[in-house]
Amino acid sequence: MVMVTEGSVSVEVVPSSPIEGRLLTAAEFQGLAEVPPEVEWFANILNPNTKRAYVNDVKDFMRFVGIERPEEFRNVTRSHVIAWRKTFETRGKDGKPLAASTARRKLSALSSLFEHLCNHNAVTHNPIKGVKRPSEGANEGKTPALGDDQARKLLDAPLADTLKGKRD
């Protein structure tokens, strides 16, 4: 069974018994071919946390610009995206700016959707291309790393005069 669901669009395909390796009937094949590209994009995001965040980010953008139907994505311009990004400066806790990582994720979600829609000829261009993203902390993750002194101690730990020490 294949189930693709997003919002009010749901396509359920229950394969018939396989005949010589074929799993889909012609009707089932057509049903999957008619899945809208935006639903396909959501279904292709495998990490549940990323999916939840991206869905919320795209819904936030749609609410901001007033998109009610998928066809309206064709009218989005870079100016719309920049105006949305501008709201990030006052939308955090206590009217403070959103964290740079949150702003980057929101723009990445929208860019990913538009890139997918471009690849499926549903829109003519990706209006997020060329929109500056916050750079603060862009190259630093949250995972702690070893400092230079710690790395040196780690490298010096094996005894150099033993076989295992030479190997390590």
N, C-alpha and C positions, 0 to 999 in steps of 0.2 A: 504494500500500500504506500502510495506517495501522497503527502499532504503538504500543500503550500498555502499558508494563511498569513494575511497581514491586513489589519483593519477590517473592512467589510468585504474584502475579496477573499474567497476560499475556493480552492480547487482540490478535490479529493479524487484520487485515482486508485482503484482497487484492481490490480492486474487480473486478467482472466487466467485460466489454466494455460501454462506454457505449451505452445504447439511448435515443436521443432525449434526451441530456444527463444521464441518470440513471447514477450511478456505483456506488451500493450496491444489493446485492440486499436482499430483506426480511430474510434471515438475518443479513447483515452489519450492517444497520441495528439489528436487535435486539441483536446482540453488543455494539455500541458503546453502546446504551442501558443495558446491564447493567454497564457499567464502574463499580466502586464510587467514591463521591465522593472518597475519600482518594487513590485512584490518579489520578483526574482532576486533583486539586489538584497532585500531584507532576508530572504530565505538563505542566501549564500553566506551570511555572517554567522559563523559557527559559535563563537564565544558568547555565551548568554549575557555576560556583563557588557561587552561591547555592543551587542545587539540592542540591549535595553537603553544604553546611553545614546547610541546613534538614532534610535527611534525617537527618543525624547528630543534630541537636538534638531532633527529634521522637522518634527512637529512644532518645535519652538520657532524655527524659521518660517514655517508655513503660517503660523499664527501671526508672526510679526508682519509679513508682507501681505497677508490676507488670501493665501492660496487655499482654494476649496476643492479644486479638481486637478487631477494630474496634468491635464493639458496646459494649465496655467504656469507650469515650470518653464515652458518655452518663452515666457515673457520676462523671466528674471534676468537682470543685468548686474554687472559688477557694482553699480551704485547701490542696488538693493543689499548686496552682501556687505558692502562697506558700512552702510547705515546700520545693519544688524550688528556688525562687529563693534560699532561705536557704542551700542547699548551695553556691551560687556563692561564698559568703564564704570557703570553705576549699578550693576545688577548683582554684585556679590553681597555678602553679609554686611549689614549696616550701611548699605549704599557704597561700599568699597568696590573696586574693580574685581571681576572674576579672576581667579588664578590664571596665570599664563597657560598652564597645562590644560585647563578647562576650555579656555578660549581656542587653543590650538585644536583640541579634540572636536569642538563644535564645528569649526571650519573644515576639519578633515572629514567629518561625517558628511557634510554637505558636498564637499569636493568629490568624495567617493561616489555618492549618489549621482552627481552630475556626470562624472566620468563614465559610469555605467550607462546612464541614459544616452550619452554621446555615442558610446560604442554600439548601442542598439538603435541609433538614428531617431531617438525619441525627442531629442533636443539638438540644436545645431552647434552649441558651444558650451564650454564649462565656464560660467561666469566667476568662479572662485579663482581661476588661474590669474596670477598677478596680484591678488589681494594679499597684502602683507599680514603675516601672522606674528603674534608676540614671540619674541626670541628669548626672553628671560628664562633661563633654566632649560632651554631646549636641548642642550647637549648633556644634561646631567639627569640621570635617573634617580629613583628613590632607593635603589638597592645599594647598600653600603659597599664601598670598595676598599681595597688595601692601600695604605699609604706607602710611600717609597721606603720608609724605615722598616715597616712590617714586611714588605716584599723582600727586602735584603735579608732580614732575619730568616725568612722562610727558605731562601736560596742557600743560606749559609748553614742551615740546620743539619743536613746529612754530613756524616763524617767522610771526608775526601779520601781517607786512606783505606776504606773498606770497599768491597765489590759493590754492595748495595748503595753506598755513598756515591761512588763514581757513576752508577746508573742513575741515581736520583739527582 
